[in-house]
Amino acid sequence: MCRHVVVALQHLKLYADRIKDIEELSKGPVQCSSCNMVVTFTEDNLFLGSKPHNHPLFVIGYIREQKVNRIFVDGGLAVNITPRSTMNDLCISIEELSKIRTTIHVFDLDQCTIGMICVKITIEDLSTSLIFHVIDAKTLCKLLPGRL
């Protein structure tokens, strides 16, 4: 999802002057003027079970036949990111990571990666291989792919 749309949705009152009617978010597509990405919301997205919520829209996938929840697809990202804790949960050792370290700008600071790994990820009918940059940081999501 576009980073600009996410920020606007998290801070609706700050961006109210840029959205004609905030209630329209649940009725039709929202378009980000910065990147021309269209995000569509339905009534189902407003509820977590039977209760209203304002949490990000996470998806569930599988890596190495293990269920991975809290995957947040952010089309505004240039790289795919995952925290070290997710690699530990998937029993992926540090030795399996590439030795290539790079610095990426993530979460408003520069973060040096531990390494990279290519994994096959399956989300519903979609199955693809992605290269993830592994960072040593706490995140709200377990995987943060830029694109699938």
Secondary structure, DSSP 8 states (H G I E B T S, - for coil): --HHHHHHHHTTTTTGGGSS-GGGGGTSEEE-TTT--EEE--GGGGEETTEE------EEEEETTEEEEEE---TT-SSEEEEHHHHHHTT--GGGS-S---EEEETTEEEE-SEEEEEEEEETTEEEEEEEEEESS--SSSBB-S--
